Amino acid sequence: MKSKTLALALTLLLAVTTTLNAAPLAKKAIEEKVMAMTAEQKEARIAEMKQRVEQIKAMDKSQLSKADRKALRQELRNMNKEARAISSGGIYISLGALIIIVLLLILLL
């Protein structure tokens, strides 16, 4: 009985750790793919994704099987991740940093 529980626990542990390690690889692959694109390629890819989203919105999803709907959701999630990777690169300022900047400007001026 002990050996069965130990084997089950070990199997679950290995399954969870391999699943957790596989997730960042997909994100990294998307980011590498986006970094290799030129500006024109990025614009073309965004237009292509917008067109595909409009096609999906216009679809009659009631006729699709459960597996097809799941595949569409997965496709939309992947396109969303890719769009975020393409449009990232902005400057983000935290609230604390913004307050410090404003206080410095008030003191200096």
Order of alpha helices (4+ residues) and beta strands (2+ residues): alpha-alpha-alpha-alpha
